[in-house]
Amino acid sequence: MRAKIIATILTVAALAFIRTASAQQAQHNDRQPPASLHAAPMEGMDMSKDSDEQGASAATSMMSSHHMDMGPHMKMTELRAPQPGDKERAVEVVNEARGVMQRYEDYHAALNDGFKIFLPDVPQHQYHFTNYRYAFEAHFRFNPEHPTSLLYDKTANGYKLAGVMYTAPAKATEEDLNERIPLSVAQWHEHVNFCFPPKENNPNLVQKDSRFGMGGSISTKAACDQAGGRFVPLVFGWMVHVYPNEKDVWAMGPGMHHHD
């Protein structure tokens, strides 16, 4: 019973954090994660009522897009020269991720174990089934058996598991990330410089060639202010995707490849 109560508290805290993240943007400017829940996968996302859920859904859709913008809205770690033991460490992570996928091939099992579908009613290329307890844990330590999110493709009959996503707090250094997964193998990434459009103009967020959003032309606070938008320097924390059953295991998203 006590364990169930603790799990409930962590889940509620995570969901509450997502709703109040916009009030803590100043901390992100200094690269300091909010104290309430540092490793929430949607860390930094403005989910306040006046932003309208459309803004968050468009950002999530862009994050999982087959044409993810690799320009000013994406920050990636540099691939390092291989070091002794890197390959072996990376293989261990892949094997652990593959084991996780075997357990959750049936998405119902994921739901039963506490994974929640992020924005299930919003059309996306890939859906994040997020476990907020694991997201909290990821702030303090890396456990490859506990991915923050499971990545599912939508099918006619439900969802098909494609990969997993691990996260790290926004304040993590490249050395911290390298200790989790070697940077000679994988590139962690963040989504940055997001300009929310004026509320009355939110449909523009998802339009091609829009000034706003993840793929928009606006990437600075000054330009965002001038356009009447709301600037978010960091939309999410650090993340890395793992697709154990794909040719490109460390792709950053569906159809995406890390830089060689």
N, C-alpha and C positions, 0 to 999 in steps of 0.2 A: 504493500500500500504506500509506504514512504517513497519507494522508487517511482511509483506512478505519479505521486504528487509533485516530486521534483521535476519529472519529465514534463508535466503540465505547465509548471511555472516557467521552465525554459522555453517552451513553445510559445506561451503567451508573451513572454518578454521579447522574443524574436519578432513576433508579428507586431508588437507595439513599437519596436524600434523602427521597422520599415515605415510605419505611419508617421513617425516623428523625426525621420532622418533629416528633413530639410531644415529643422531648427538647429542642427548641429553642423551646418556646412562650414562655418568659420573654423571649426577644428580641422576639417579636411584641408583648408587652405594652408595650414601649418603641417600637413601630413600626419596629423594626430587622429587616430580613430576614436569615435565616441566611446565613452566609458561603459555605456550600458550593454552593448553587444558588439564587440569589435569585429567579429568575423562573419557577420551576416552577409550572405552572398550578394544581396542587393544593396550593400553598404553605400550610403551617400545618395541613394535615389530619392528624389522629391516625390513623396507620396501623400502630401498634404491635400486636404479636400479642395483647396482652390487651384491646385495644379491639374486636377481632373485625371482620372485613371488612364485616359488615353495617352497622356504623355509617357507614363511608365510602360504601358503596353507597347507603344511604338519603339521605345528604347530597347525593350526586351526583344522585340521582333527583329530589330536591327542587329542585336547582339548575336542572334542565331541565324542570321541571313547567310545565304550562299554567296553573297556579294558584300561581305563585311568590309567596311572602309578601313584601309590600312594606313591612312594618312594622319592628319592632325588629331583625330579622335581616338587613336589607338596608340598606347604606349607598350612597348615590348622589351623584354630583356634581350641582351645580345647573346648570340651563341658563343660559347667559350670553346677554347681548345680542349680536347678530351684529356681527362686526368685519370690516373690509375684508379680502378674501381668504379668509375662512372657508369660504364656499360652494365656492370653487374647490379649496381644499385637501381638503375632504370628498369632492368629486367624484373627485379623484385617487385617494383611498383606495378608494372604491367601485369604480372602474374596475380598480384593481389586484386587489381582492378578487374581482371578477368573472373576471378573467383566471386567478386561482388556481383558481377553481371549474371553469373550462373544462378545466384540466389534470387535475383530480381528480374529474370527474363519475363516472368509474368508480372505485369505492372500492378496487379492486385496485391501481390506480395509486398511491393514497395509501399503501397498505400496502407496496408495493414501494419507495417513496421514504422509508420510515422512520417513517411515522405509525403509532402504536400505539393500539388501541382501549382506552379506559379502562373497566375493568370490563365486558367484553363479555358476560358471562353474567348480568348484572343487568338486569332489565327497566327501560328508561328511555324517556322521551318522545323524547329526542334523545341521540345518542351522540357523545362527544368522541373524535375520532381525533387524538391529540396527538403532536407532533414535539418531543421534548425538547431537541434541538439548537436549534430555533427558540425554545423557551422560554428557554433560556440566553441566546441572542442578545438576546431582548426585554428583558433586564435592562439592557443597555448601550445599545441603540439600537432605534428603531422601523423595521422593514422591512415594509411592507404586502404584499410578495411572500412573506413568511415568517410566516403566522399560526401562533400557538401550537397551535391546534386547528382541525380541520375539523368541522363540525356536520352529522351525518347522521341522517336519520329512518330507522327500521327499516321494511323492506318485506317482502313475502312472498318476494321473490327476493334479498334482501340489504339494501343501504342506498342511500338517495337523498340526495344532497348538498343541504343547505338553506342553509348559510351558513358563515361563518368566525368565529373568535374570536381577538382580539388580547389580550395581557396586558401588564401593567406591574408592576414590583416594588411591594411593599406600602409602601415608604418614599416612593414617588413623590408629589409634591405636585400640586395641581390645575394649577399652571402647567406642570409636566412633562407631565401628561396632555393639556393643551390644545395643547402643541407637537406631540403625536403626532396627535391628532384634535381639531378645534375643539370646545370645550365648548358652543358655541352650537348645535351640530348633534347631538352624541352625548352620552349620559350613561354614564360609566364607573360600574361598581358593584363592591362587595365584599360578601361574605357574612360576617356578624359575629354574635357572641354566641350561639355554638352550645353546647348542653348535651348531652353524651353521657350516655345513661342508664347506670345500673349494669349491669355486664355481663350479669347474670342476667335483666335486664329489657329487653334490646335489642329484642325485637319491638315494644315500645311506640314505638320510634323512627319507625316507618312508619305507625302508627295515626292516624286522623283525630282531632283534638282532643287529641293527646298533649301532655304537658308538655315532652317532649324533642324535639330535632331542629330543622331549619330552620323548620318551621312551628309549633313548640311554644310554649307560653305562657311558658316560662322564658327570660329574656333577660339575667339578671344572674348574676355569680359567686356572690353570697350565696344566691340562690334555688337555684342549681344545687347548691351545697355542701349546702344543707339537704335537698335531694331525693336526696343521695347520688350525684349525677352528676359528670361531669368537664367543666369549663368551658373552651372554646376561644374566645378573644375574636375571633380572625380565622381563618376557615376557608380562605380563598383570598386571593390577591393581587387587584390591580385587573384587571378584565376588561371587554371591550366586544364585543358581538356585531354582526356585519354580515350582512344578508340582501339582497344586491344585486338579487335578482330578485323581491323582495316589495314590496308597497306601502309597508310601514313598514320601511325599510331598516335603521334603527337600533333595532329592537325589542330588548329585553333577553333575550328568550327566545321560544319558540313561543307565539304568542297574546298576548305581552306587548307593551306600548307604553311608550315613555318619556314622562315628564311634560311636558305642554305649558305 
